[in-house]
Amino acid sequence: MREVLSAIEADPMDGYAWDGDQRWTPELVREWWRDRERILEYLRDQVHEWERYDRWIPNQRAVEGALDFAAYIAGGTDSGSLETDLQIYLYWLQERRSPTPADRLPEL
């Protein structure tokens, strides 16, 4: 997470914008989740390209990152799953507070 925040602060184009809560709605989050197979397909299709990059730039580990992201989308990793994280985000969008363990997370 520290690396993401560092990238946000250093982004000269303001591409991160910090304004996702203003742009994402529960409906858009659910639509993205329903269409996640397109992301997984893209990741599978691009592995051969990222393998080339990994050979050119030592320690880049693009393939490893793509496979980790695919696992996160597909059902989770040791650090969690996108499904649960999106449910928590949906809760935030709807309630404007983080859920407690007693709160029921919304369905995707």
Biopython code that builds the backbone (N, CA, C, O; Angstrom):
import numpy as np
from Bio.PDB.StructureBuilder import StructureBuilder

atoms = [
    (1, "MET", "N", (0.822, -1.185, 0.000)),
    (1, "MET", "CA", (0.000, 0.000, 0.000)),
    (1, "MET", "C", (0.871, 1.256, 0.000)),
    (1, "MET", "O", (0.534, 2.260, -0.626)),
    (2, "ARG", "N", (1.979, 1.182, 0.700)),
    (2, "ARG", "CA", (2.880, 2.336, 0.759)),
    (2, "ARG", "C", (3.348, 2.714, -0.645)),
    (2, "ARG", "O", (3.460, 3.897, -0.969)),
    (3, "GLU", "N", (3.624, 1.697, -1.484)),
    (3, "GLU", "CA", (4.092, 1.958, -2.838)),
    (3, "GLU", "C", (3.014, 2.640, -3.680)),
    (3, "GLU", "O", (3.312, 3.518, -4.490)),
    (4, "VAL", "N", (1.761, 2.228, -3.483)),
    (4, "VAL", "CA", (0.650, 2.845, -4.228)),
    (4, "VAL", "C", (0.523, 4.315, -3.842)),
    (4, "VAL", "O", (0.402, 5.179, -4.710)),
    (5, "LEU", "N", (0.549, 4.597, -2.551)),
    (5, "LEU", "CA", (0.439, 5.986, -2.096)),
    (5, "LEU", "C", (1.611, 6.823, -2.587)),
    (5, "LEU", "O", (1.439, 7.990, -2.940)),
    (6, "SER", "N", (2.796, 6.234, -2.611)),
    (6, "SER", "CA", (3.961, 6.938, -3.120)),
    (6, "SER", "C", (3.788, 7.259, -4.605)),
    (6, "SER", "O", (4.119, 8.358, -5.049)),
    (7, "ALA", "N", (3.274, 6.304, -5.366)),
    (7, "ALA", "CA", (3.034, 6.536, -6.799)),
    (7, "ALA", "C", (1.991, 7.623, -7.008)),
    (7, "ALA", "O", (2.123, 8.443, -7.916)),
    (8, "ILE", "N", (0.971, 7.637, -6.186)),
    (8, "ILE", "CA", (-0.073, 8.662, -6.296)),
    (8, "ILE", "C", (0.528, 10.040, -6.065)),
    (8, "ILE", "O", (0.255, 10.978, -6.814)),
    (9, "GLU", "N", (1.339, 10.159, -5.035)),
    (9, "GLU", "CA", (1.938, 11.459, -4.718)),
    (9, "GLU", "C", (2.897, 11.927, -5.808)),
    (9, "GLU", "O", (3.023, 13.128, -6.042)),
    (10, "ALA", "N", (3.573, 10.997, -6.474)),
    (10, "ALA", "CA", (4.568, 11.349, -7.481)),
    (10, "ALA", "C", (3.988, 11.470, -8.883)),
    (10, "ALA", "O", (4.700, 11.891, -9.794)),
    (11, "ASP", "N", (2.727, 11.117, -9.089)),
    (11, "ASP", "CA", (2.122, 11.083, -10.421)),
    (11, "ASP", "C", (2.038, 12.491, -11.018)),
    (11, "ASP", "O", (1.235, 13.300, -10.552)),
    (12, "PRO", "N", (2.849, 12.805, -12.039)),
    (12, "PRO", "CA", (2.831, 14.158, -12.605)),
    (12, "PRO", "C", (1.586, 14.455, -13.434)),
    (12, "PRO", "O", (1.300, 15.620, -13.712)),
    (13, "MET", "N", (0.846, 13.435, -13.831)),
    (13, "MET", "CA", (-0.341, 13.640, -14.663)),
    (13, "MET", "C", (-1.639, 13.596, -13.865)),
    (13, "MET", "O", (-2.721, 13.721, -14.438)),
    (14, "ASP", "N", (-1.545, 13.422, -12.567)),
    (14, "ASP", "CA", (-2.725, 13.312, -11.712)),
    (14, "ASP", "C", (-3.678, 12.227, -12.171)),
    (14, "ASP", "O", (-4.895, 12.367, -12.053)),
    (15, "GLY", "N", (-3.125, 11.148, -12.694)),
    (15, "GLY", "CA", (-3.944, 10.042, -13.181)),
    (15, "GLY", "C", (-4.659, 9.292, -12.082)),
    (15, "GLY", "O", (-5.696, 8.673, -12.320)),
    (16, "TYR", "N", (-4.110, 9.341, -10.871)),
    (16, "TYR", "CA", (-4.757, 8.627, -9.770)),
    (16, "TYR", "C", (-5.947, 9.424, -9.250)),
    (16, "TYR", "O", (-6.969, 8.840, -8.892)),
    (17, "ALA", "N", (-5.832, 10.716, -9.204)),
    (17, "ALA", "CA", (-6.900, 11.675, -8.926)),
    (17, "ALA", "C", (-7.530, 11.588, -7.539)),
    (17, "ALA", "O", (-8.101, 12.584, -7.094)),
    (18, "TRP", "N", (-7.467, 10.501, -6.852)),
    (18, "TRP", "CA", (-8.045, 10.385, -5.500)),
    (18, "TRP", "C", (-9.543, 10.694, -5.488)),
    (18, "TRP", "O", (-10.073, 11.085, -4.448)),
    (19, "ASP", "N", (-10.223, 10.533, -6.592)),
    (19, "ASP", "CA", (-11.634, 10.925, -6.646)),
    (19, "ASP", "C", (-12.560, 9.766, -6.995)),
    (19, "ASP", "O", (-13.658, 9.987, -7.506)),
    (20, "GLY", "N", (-12.136, 8.539, -6.728)),
    (20, "GLY", "CA", (-12.938, 7.379, -7.084)),
    (20, "GLY", "C", (-14.309, 7.359, -6.443)),
    (20, "GLY", "O", (-15.274, 6.904, -7.058)),
    (21, "ASP", "N", (-14.410, 7.846, -5.212)),
    (21, "ASP", "CA", (-15.710, 7.844, -4.542)),
    (21, "ASP", "C", (-16.701, 8.791, -5.221)),
    (21, "ASP", "O", (-17.913, 8.639, -5.068)),
    (22, "GLN", "N", (-16.196, 9.750, -5.957)),
    (22, "GLN", "CA", (-17.070, 10.667, -6.687)),
    (22, "GLN", "C", (-17.508, 10.082, -8.029)),
    (22, "GLN", "O", (-18.512, 10.507, -8.601)),
    (23, "ARG", "N", (-16.757, 9.116, -8.519)),
    (23, "ARG", "CA", (-17.026, 8.568, -9.850)),
    (23, "ARG", "C", (-17.685, 7.185, -9.822)),
    (23, "ARG", "O", (-18.514, 6.873, -10.677)),
    (24, "TRP", "N", (-17.317, 6.363, -8.843)),
    (24, "TRP", "CA", (-17.876, 5.016, -8.761)),
    (24, "TRP", "C", (-19.201, 5.041, -8.017)),
    (24, "TRP", "O", (-19.361, 5.716, -7.000)),
    (25, "THR", "N", (-20.137, 4.289, -8.556)),
    (25, "THR", "CA", (-21.433, 4.092, -7.910)),
    (25, "THR", "C", (-21.577, 2.599, -7.634)),
    (25, "THR", "O", (-20.862, 1.797, -8.235)),
    (26, "PRO", "N", (-22.472, 2.213, -6.751)),
    (26, "PRO", "CA", (-22.697, 0.780, -6.545)),
    (26, "PRO", "C", (-23.018, 0.048, -7.847)),
    (26, "PRO", "O", (-22.579, -1.084, -8.050)),
    (27, "GLU", "N", (-23.785, 0.694, -8.728)),
    (27, "GLU", "CA", (-24.136, 0.047, -9.993)),
    (27, "GLU", "C", (-22.908, -0.173, -10.874)),
    (27, "GLU", "O", (-22.769, -1.227, -11.493)),
    (28, "LEU", "N", (-22.013, 0.827, -10.932)),
    (28, "LEU", "CA", (-20.805, 0.676, -11.744)),
    (28, "LEU", "C", (-19.866, -0.379, -11.171)),
    (28, "LEU", "O", (-19.237, -1.118, -11.928)),
    (29, "VAL", "N", (-19.761, -0.459, -9.859)),
    (29, "VAL", "CA", (-18.923, -1.491, -9.231)),
    (29, "VAL", "C", (-19.462, -2.872, -9.582)),
    (29, "VAL", "O", (-18.702, -3.770, -9.945)),
    (30, "ARG", "N", (-20.773, -3.036, -9.473)),
    (30, "ARG", "CA", (-21.378, -4.337, -9.798)),
    (30, "ARG", "C", (-21.212, -4.669, -11.277)),
    (30, "ARG", "O", (-20.966, -5.823, -11.629)),
    (31, "GLU", "N", (-21.343, -3.679, -12.134)),
    (31, "GLU", "CA", (-21.164, -3.904, -13.570)),
    (31, "GLU", "C", (-19.729, -4.337, -13.862)),
    (31, "GLU", "O", (-19.506, -5.266, -14.639)),
    (32, "TRP", "N", (-18.750, -3.664, -13.238)),
    (32, "TRP", "CA", (-17.355, -4.049, -13.429)),
    (32, "TRP", "C", (-17.132, -5.488, -12.963)),
    (32, "TRP", "O", (-16.450, -6.263, -13.633)),
    (33, "TRP", "N", (-17.704, -5.839, -11.824)),
    (33, "TRP", "CA", (-17.527, -7.193, -11.276)),
    (33, "TRP", "C", (-18.141, -8.244, -12.210)),
    (33, "TRP", "O", (-17.549, -9.299, -12.438)),
    (34, "ARG", "N", (-19.312, -7.952, -12.739)),
    (34, "ARG", "CA", (-19.959, -8.905, -13.665)),
    (34, "ARG", "C", (-19.108, -9.121, -14.915)),
    (34, "ARG", "O", (-19.154, -10.196, -15.513)),
    (35, "ASP", "N", (-18.339, -8.120, -15.312)),
    (35, "ASP", "CA", (-17.565, -8.167, -16.545)),
    (35, "ASP", "C", (-16.091, -8.509, -16.289)),
    (35, "ASP", "O", (-15.252, -8.304, -17.167)),
    (36, "ARG", "N", (-15.772, -9.023, -15.105)),
    (36, "ARG", "CA", (-14.382, -9.273, -14.728)),
    (36, "ARG", "C", (-13.693, -10.311, -15.613)),
    (36, "ARG", "O", (-12.465, -10.322, -15.694)),
    (37, "GLU", "N", (-14.441, -11.169, -16.267)),
    (37, "GLU", "CA", (-13.824, -12.177, -17.134)),
    (37, "GLU", "C", (-13.036, -11.512, -18.261)),
    (37, "GLU", "O", (-12.036, -12.063, -18.721)),
    (38, "ARG", "N", (-13.468, -10.352, -18.702)),
    (38, "ARG", "CA", (-12.721, -9.618, -19.738)),
    (38, "ARG", "C", (-11.331, -9.237, -19.236)),
    (38, "ARG", "O", (-10.358, -9.300, -19.987)),
    (39, "ILE", "N", (-11.239, -8.842, -17.965)),
    (39, "ILE", "CA", (-9.946, -8.488, -17.385)),
    (39, "ILE", "C", (-9.056, -9.728, -17.307)),
    (39, "ILE", "O", (-7.878, -9.684, -17.662)),
    (40, "LEU", "N", (-9.637, -10.832, -16.838)),
    (40, "LEU", "CA", (-8.871, -12.079, -16.743)),
    (40, "LEU", "C", (-8.391, -12.533, -18.120)),
    (40, "LEU", "O", (-7.263, -13.003, -18.266)),
    (41, "GLU", "N", (-9.246, -12.392, -19.118)),
    (41, "GLU", "CA", (-8.866, -12.762, -20.486)),
    (41, "GLU", "C", (-7.724, -11.879, -20.982)),
    (41, "GLU", "O", (-6.775, -12.373, -21.591)),
    (42, "TYR", "N", (-7.813, -10.597, -20.728)),
    (42, "TYR", "CA", (-6.749, -9.675, -21.116)),
    (42, "TYR", "C", (-5.429, -10.063, -20.452)),
    (42, "TYR", "O", (-4.387, -10.091, -21.107)),
    (43, "LEU", "N", (-5.474, -10.359, -19.162)),
    (43, "LEU", "CA", (-4.256, -10.752, -18.459)),
    (43, "LEU", "C", (-3.654, -12.014, -19.058)),
    (43, "LEU", "O", (-2.439, -12.103, -19.234)),
    (44, "ARG", "N", (-4.508, -12.997, -19.374)),
    (44, "ARG", "CA", (-4.009, -14.238, -19.996)),
    (44, "ARG", "C", (-3.390, -13.953, -21.364)),
    (44, "ARG", "O", (-2.347, -14.507, -21.710)),
    (45, "ASP", "N", (-4.044, -13.083, -22.136)),
    (45, "ASP", "CA", (-3.564, -12.788, -23.484)),
    (45, "ASP", "C", (-2.252, -12.013, -23.492)),
    (45, "ASP", "O", (-1.481, -12.118, -24.446)),
    (46, "GLN", "N", (-1.989, -11.242, -22.450)),
    (46, "GLN", "CA", (-0.805, -10.380, -22.421)),
    (46, "GLN", "C", (0.416, -11.006, -21.760)),
    (46, "GLN", "O", (1.497, -10.418, -21.800)),
    (47, "VAL", "N", (0.275, -12.168, -21.162)),
    (47, "VAL", "CA", (1.398, -12.775, -20.440)),
    (47, "VAL", "C", (2.636, -12.884, -21.325)),
    (47, "VAL", "O", (3.747, -12.617, -20.867)),
    (48, "HIS", "N", (2.457, -13.275, -22.592)),
    (48, "HIS", "CA", (3.631, -13.424, -23.466)),
    (48, "HIS", "C", (4.357, -12.094, -23.669)),
    (48, "HIS", "O", (5.585, -12.074, -23.760)),
    (49, "GLU", "N", (3.620, -10.985, -23.741)),
    (49, "GLU", "CA", (4.248, -9.659, -23.867)),
    (49, "GLU", "C", (5.021, -9.314, -22.601)),
    (49, "GLU", "O", (6.151, -8.832, -22.674)),
    (50, "TRP", "N", (4.426, -9.554, -21.458)),
    (50, "TRP", "CA", (5.069, -9.215, -20.197)),
    (50, "TRP", "C", (6.286, -10.102, -19.940)),
    (50, "TRP", "O", (7.235, -9.684, -19.277)),
    (51, "GLU", "N", (6.255, -11.317, -20.463)),
    (51, "GLU", "CA", (7.451, -12.163, -20.350)),
    (51, "GLU", "C", (8.621, -11.512, -21.084)),
    (51, "GLU", "O", (9.756, -11.558, -20.609)),
    (52, "ARG", "N", (8.351, -10.912, -22.225)),
    (52, "ARG", "CA", (9.406, -10.190, -22.960)),
    (52, "ARG", "C", (9.932, -9.026, -22.144)),
    (52, "ARG", "O", (11.144, -8.831, -22.049)),
    (53, "TYR", "N", (9.036, -8.252, -21.555)),
    (53, "TYR", "CA", (9.466, -7.117, -20.728)),
    (53, "TYR", "C", (10.314, -7.585, -19.550)),
    (53, "TYR", "O", (11.323, -6.966, -19.210)),
    (54, "ASP", "N", (9.893, -8.677, -18.938)),
    (54, "ASP", "CA", (10.647, -9.193, -17.798)),
    (54, "ASP", "C", (12.065, -9.601, -18.196)),
    (54, "ASP", "O", (12.992, -9.484, -17.395)),
    (55, "ARG", "N", (12.235, -10.074, -19.422)),
    (55, "ARG", "CA", (13.581, -10.433, -19.891)),
    (55, "ARG", "C", (14.424, -9.179, -20.139)),
    (55, "ARG", "O", (15.635, -9.192, -19.916)),
    (56, "TRP", "N", (13.792, -8.103, -20.597)),
    (56, "TRP", "CA", (14.512, -6.865, -20.899)),
    (56, "TRP", "C", (14.891, -6.089, -19.642)),
    (56, "TRP", "O", (15.977, -5.513, -19.570)),
    (57, "ILE", "N", (14.011, -6.073, -18.667)),
    (57, "ILE", "CA", (14.218, -5.248, -17.473)),
    (57, "ILE", "C", (14.312, -6.165, -16.255)),
    (57, "ILE", "O", (13.301, -6.692, -15.790)),
    (58, "PRO", "N", (15.504, -6.351, -15.752)),
    (58, "PRO", "CA", (15.659, -7.234, -14.589)),
    (58, "PRO", "C", (14.826, -6.751, -13.404)),
    (58, "PRO", "O", (14.692, -5.551, -13.167)),
    (59, "ASN", "N", (14.285, -7.687, -12.687)),
    (59, "ASN", "CA", (13.515, -7.429, -11.467)),
    (59, "ASN", "C", (12.187, -6.714, -11.695)),
    (59, "ASN", "O", (11.572, -6.254, -10.733)),
    (60, "GLN", "N", (11.736, -6.609, -12.926)),
    (60, "GLN", "CA", (10.455, -5.956, -13.172)),
    (60, "GLN", "C", (9.297, -6.803, -12.655)),
    (60, "GLN", "O", (8.383, -6.283, -12.015)),
    (61, "ARG", "N", (9.332, -8.111, -12.932)),
    (61, "ARG", "CA", (8.342, -9.071, -12.452)),
    (61, "ARG", "C", (6.911, -8.743, -12.903)),
    (61, "ARG", "O", (5.962, -8.865, -12.128)),
    (62, "ALA", "N", (6.775, -8.331, -14.152)),
    (62, "ALA", "CA", (5.454, -8.005, -14.695)),
    (62, "ALA", "C", (4.548, -9.228, -14.735)),
    (62, "ALA", "O", (3.367, -9.144, -14.398)),
    (63, "VAL", "N", (5.098, -10.355, -15.145)),
    (63, "VAL", "CA", (4.292, -11.577, -15.223)),
    (63, "VAL", "C", (3.807, -11.958, -13.829)),
    (63, "VAL", "O", (2.636, -12.289, -13.644)),
    (64, "GLU", "N", (4.696, -11.912, -12.863)),
    (64, "GLU", "CA", (4.302, -12.245, -11.493)),
    (64, "GLU", "C", (3.175, -11.328, -11.009)),
    (64, "GLU", "O", (2.217, -11.794, -10.392)),
    (65, "GLY", "N", (3.288, -10.037, -11.286)),
    (65, "GLY", "CA", (2.250, -9.099, -10.886)),
    (65, "GLY", "C", (0.921, -9.378, -11.567)),
    (65, "GLY", "O", (-0.132, -9.317, -10.933)),
    (66, "ALA", "N", (0.969, -9.686, -12.861)),
    (66, "ALA", "CA", (-0.263, -9.988, -13.608)),
    (66, "ALA", "C", (-0.922, -11.260, -13.088)),
    (66, "ALA", "O", (-2.143, -11.315, -12.936)),
    (67, "LEU", "N", (-0.116, -12.277, -12.816)),
    (67, "LEU", "CA", (-0.681, -13.526, -12.301)),
    (67, "LEU", "C", (-1.240, -13.350, -10.889)),
    (67, "LEU", "O", (-2.268, -13.936, -10.547)),
    (68, "ASP", "N", (-0.566, -12.547, -10.078)),
    (68, "ASP", "CA", (-1.088, -12.247, -8.738)),
    (68, "ASP", "C", (-2.423, -11.513, -8.829)),
    (68, "ASP", "O", (-3.360, -11.816, -8.091)),
    (69, "PHE", "N", (-2.498, -10.540, -9.749)),
    (69, "PHE", "CA", (-3.747, -9.786, -9.919)),
    (69, "PHE", "C", (-4.862, -10.706, -10.410)),
    (69, "PHE", "O", (-5.996, -10.607, -9.941)),
    (70, "ALA", "N", (-4.554, -11.589, -11.338)),
    (70, "ALA", "CA", (-5.554, -12.543, -11.837)),
    (70, "ALA", "C", (-6.048, -13.443, -10.704)),
    (70, "ALA", "O", (-7.245, -13.713, -10.604)),
    (71, "ALA", "N", (-5.142, -13.902, -9.860)),
    (71, "ALA", "CA", (-5.545, -14.741, -8.721)),
    (71, "ALA", "C", (-6.417, -13.954, -7.754)),
    (71, "ALA", "O", (-7.386, -14.491, -7.216)),
    (72, "TYR", "N", (-6.089, -12.713, -7.532)),
    (72, "TYR", "CA", (-6.868, -11.837, -6.652)),
    (72, "TYR", "C", (-8.296, -11.657, -7.189)),
    (72, "TYR", "O", (-9.261, -11.687, -6.425)),
    (73, "ILE", "N", (-8.417, -11.474, -8.487)),
    (73, "ILE", "CA", (-9.739, -11.328, -9.103)),
    (73, "ILE", "C", (-10.491, -12.656, -9.069)),
    (73, "ILE", "O", (-11.678, -12.693, -8.745)),
    (74, "ALA", "N", (-9.808, -13.733, -9.400)),
    (74, "ALA", "CA", (-10.455, -15.031, -9.587)),
    (74, "ALA", "C", (-10.913, -15.691, -8.299)),
    (74, "ALA", "O", (-11.760, -16.583, -8.339)),
    (75, "GLY", "N", (-10.396, -15.291, -7.195)),
    (75, "GLY", "CA", (-10.867, -15.946, -5.979)),
    (75, "GLY", "C", (-10.045, -15.678, -4.755)),
    (75, "GLY", "O", (-10.384, -16.123, -3.659)),
    (76, "GLY", "N", (-8.990, -14.971, -4.929)),
    (76, "GLY", "CA", (-8.258, -14.574, -3.756)),
    (76, "GLY", "C", (-6.852, -15.074, -3.660)),
    (76, "GLY", "O", (-6.433, -15.993, -4.364)),
    (77, "THR", "N", (-6.149, -14.451, -2.784)),
    (77, "THR", "CA", (-4.764, -14.776, -2.481)),
    (77, "THR", "C", (-4.644, -14.799, -0.966)),
    (77, "THR", "O", (-5.632, -14.630, -0.251)),
    (78, "ASP", "N", (-3.453, -15.004, -0.494)),
    (78, "ASP", "CA", (-3.235, -14.980, 0.953)),
    (78, "ASP", "C", (-3.619, -13.638, 1.559)),
    (78, "ASP", "O", (-3.990, -13.569, 2.731)),
    (79, "SER", "N", (-3.534, -12.581, 0.776)),
    (79, "SER", "CA", (-3.834, -11.252, 1.304)),
    (79, "SER", "C", (-5.292, -10.836, 1.102)),
    (79, "SER", "O", (-5.659, -9.721, 1.472)),
    (80, "GLY", "N", (-6.128, -11.697, 0.528)),
    (80, "GLY", "CA", (-7.541, -11.365, 0.387)),
    (80, "GLY", "C", (-8.062, -11.629, -1.006)),
    (80, "GLY", "O", (-7.373, -12.188, -1.859)),
    (81, "SER", "N", (-9.303, -11.209, -1.216)),
    (81, "SER", "CA", (-9.928, -11.388, -2.524)),
    (81, "SER", "C", (-10.567, -10.083, -2.972)),
    (81, "SER", "O", (-11.022, -9.282, -2.155)),
    (82, "LEU", "N", (-10.593, -9.890, -4.264)),
    (82, "LEU", "CA", (-11.224, -8.696, -4.809)),
    (82, "LEU", "C", (-12.712, -8.688, -4.503)),
    (82, "LEU", "O", (-13.280, -7.630, -4.233)),
    (83, "GLU", "N", (-13.343, -9.834, -4.539)),
    (83, "GLU", "CA", (-14.781, -9.889, -4.254)),
    (83, "GLU", "C", (-15.082, -9.285, -2.879)),
    (83, "GLU", "O", (-15.964, -8.435, -2.754)),
    (84, "THR", "N", (-14.360, -9.716, -1.863)),
    (84, "THR", "CA", (-14.586, -9.181, -0.518)),
    (84, "THR", "C", (-14.241, -7.703, -0.463)),
    (84, "THR", "O", (-14.981, -6.913, 0.124)),
    (85, "ASP", "N", (-13.123, -7.326, -1.069)),
    (85, "ASP", "CA", (-12.736, -5.918, -1.049)),
    (85, "ASP", "C", (-13.765, -5.039, -1.752)),
    (85, "ASP", "O", (-14.036, -3.926, -1.301)),
    (86, "LEU", "N", (-14.342, -5.524, -2.850)),
    (86, "LEU", "CA", (-15.382, -4.748, -3.531)),
    (86, "LEU", "C", (-16.666, -4.675, -2.699)),
    (86, "LEU", "O", (-17.362, -3.660, -2.723)),
    (87, "GLN", "N", (-16.974, -5.725, -1.980)),
    (87, "GLN", "CA", (-18.138, -5.677, -1.092)),
    (87, "GLN", "C", (-17.928, -4.633, 0.008)),
    (87, "GLN", "O", (-18.848, -3.895, 0.361)),
    (88, "ILE", "N", (-16.728, -4.583, 0.535)),
    (88, "ILE", "CA", (-16.413, -3.567, 1.545)),
    (88, "ILE", "C", (-16.507, -2.181, 0.923)),
    (88, "ILE", "O", (-17.021, -1.258, 1.554)),
    (89, "TYR", "N", (-16.020, -2.019, -0.304)),
    (89, "TYR", "CA", (-16.106, -0.729, -0.979)),
    (89, "TYR", "C", (-17.567, -0.349, -1.257)),
    (89, "TYR", "O", (-17.950, 0.810, -1.094)),
    (90, "LEU", "N", (-18.372, -1.319, -1.671)),
    (90, "LEU", "CA", (-19.803, -1.042, -1.869)),
    (90, "LEU", "C", (-20.435, -0.548, -0.572)),
    (90, "LEU", "O", (-21.220, 0.400, -0.570)),
    (91, "TYR", "N", (-20.084, -1.198, 0.514)),
    (91, "TYR", "CA", (-20.608, -0.764, 1.811)),
    (91, "TYR", "C", (-20.212, 0.692, 2.055)),
    (91, "TYR", "O", (-21.039, 1.506, 2.466)),
    (92, "TRP", "N", (-18.956, 1.011, 1.801)),
    (92, "TRP", "CA", (-18.483, 2.383, 1.981)),
    (92, "TRP", "C", (-19.272, 3.358, 1.095)),
    (92, "TRP", "O", (-19.699, 4.414, 1.560)),
    (93, "LEU", "N", (-19.460, 3.002, -0.171)),
    (93, "LEU", "CA", (-20.197, 3.894, -1.080)),
    (93, "LEU", "C", (-21.628, 4.139, -0.602)),
    (93, "LEU", "O", (-22.157, 5.243, -0.735)),
    (94, "GLN", "N", (-22.235, 3.110, -0.054)),
    (94, "GLN", "CA", (-23.631, 3.228, 0.377)),
    (94, "GLN", "C", (-23.783, 3.893, 1.743)),
    (94, "GLN", "O", (-24.716, 4.665, 1.961)),
    (95, "GLU", "N", (-22.868, 3.594, 2.656)),
    (95, "GLU", "CA", (-23.012, 4.046, 4.044)),
    (95, "GLU", "C", (-22.062, 5.174, 4.431)),
    (95, "GLU", "O", (-22.263, 5.835, 5.450)),
    (96, "ARG", "N", (-21.038, 5.393, 3.632)),
    (96, "ARG", "CA", (-19.998, 6.382, 3.917)),
    (96, "ARG", "C", (-19.294, 6.143, 5.252)),
    (96, "ARG", "O", (-18.928, 7.072, 5.973)),
    (97, "ARG", "N", (-19.124, 4.858, 5.544)),
    (97, "ARG", "CA", (-18.338, 4.443, 6.701)),
    (97, "ARG", "C", (-17.861, 3.021, 6.441)),
    (97, "ARG", "O", (-18.450, 2.287, 5.647)),
    (98, "SER", "N", (-16.796, 2.652, 7.117)),
    (98, "SER", "CA", (-16.285, 1.294, 6.989)),
    (98, "SER", "C", (-17.178, 0.332, 7.749)),
    (98, "SER", "O", (-17.705, 0.675, 8.808)),
    (99, "PRO", "N", (-17.353, -0.866, 7.219)),
    (99, "PRO", "CA", (-18.188, -1.840, 7.930)),
    (99, "PRO", "C", (-17.482, -2.375, 9.172)),
    (99, "PRO", "O", (-16.255, -2.451, 9.237)),
    (100, "THR", "N", (-18.287, -2.736, 10.135)),
    (100, "THR", "CA", (-17.775, -3.428, 11.315)),
    (100, "THR", "C", (-17.982, -4.921, 11.089)),
    (100, "THR", "O", (-18.692, -5.307, 10.160)),
    (101, "PRO", "N", (-17.380, -5.764, 11.916)),
    (101, "PRO", "CA", (-17.614, -7.207, 11.766)),
    (101, "PRO", "C", (-19.092, -7.592, 11.888)),
    (101, "PRO", "O", (-19.506, -8.624, 11.360)),
    (102, "ALA", "N", (-19.880, -6.778, 12.572)),
    (102, "ALA", "CA", (-21.304, -7.077, 12.742)),
    (102, "ALA", "C", (-22.142, -6.661, 11.529)),
    (102, "ALA", "O", (-23.282, -7.104, 11.393)),
    (103, "ASP", "N", (-21.596, -5.818, 10.650)),
    (103, "ASP", "CA", (-22.348, -5.337, 9.485)),
    (103, "ASP", "C", (-22.377, -6.400, 8.406)),
    (103, "ASP", "O", (-21.421, -7.154, 8.225)),
    (104, "ARG", "N", (-23.487, -6.446, 7.697)),
    (104, "ARG", "CA", (-23.623, -7.349, 6.556)),
    (104, "ARG", "C", (-23.148, -6.625, 5.306)),
    (104, "ARG", "O", (-23.580, -5.511, 5.007)),
    (105, "LEU", "N", (-22.249, -7.283, 4.583)),
    (105, "LEU", "CA", (-21.735, -6.681, 3.343)),
    (105, "LEU", "C", (-22.743, -6.837, 2.213)),
    (105, "LEU", "O", (-23.434, -7.853, 2.135)),
    (106, "PRO", "N", (-22.830, -5.850, 1.347)),
    (106, "PRO", "CA", (-23.756, -5.935, 0.211)),
    (106, "PRO", "C", (-23.314, -6.988, -0.802)),
    (106, "PRO", "O", (-22.133, -7.324, -0.900)),
    (107, "GLU", "N", (-24.267, -7.489, -1.536)),
    (107, "GLU", "CA", (-23.989, -8.445, -2.610)),
    (107, "GLU", "C", (-23.436, -7.716, -3.823)),
    (107, "GLU", "O", (-23.775, -6.566, -4.100)),
    (108, "LEU", "N", (-22.582, -8.421, -4.528)),
    (108, "LEU", "CA", (-22.085, -7.890, -5.795)),
    (108, "LEU", "C", (-23.037, -8.306, -6.904)),
    (108, "LEU", "O", (-22.814, -7.967, -8.067)),
]
sb = StructureBuilder()
sb.init_structure("model")
sb.init_model(0)
sb.init_chain("A")
sb.init_seg("    ")
for serial, (resi, resn, name, xyz) in enumerate(atoms, 1):
    if name == "N":
        sb.init_residue(resn, " ", resi, " ")
    sb.init_atom(name, np.array(xyz, "f"), 0.0, 1.0, " ", f" {name:<3s}", serial, name[0])
structure = sb.get_structure()
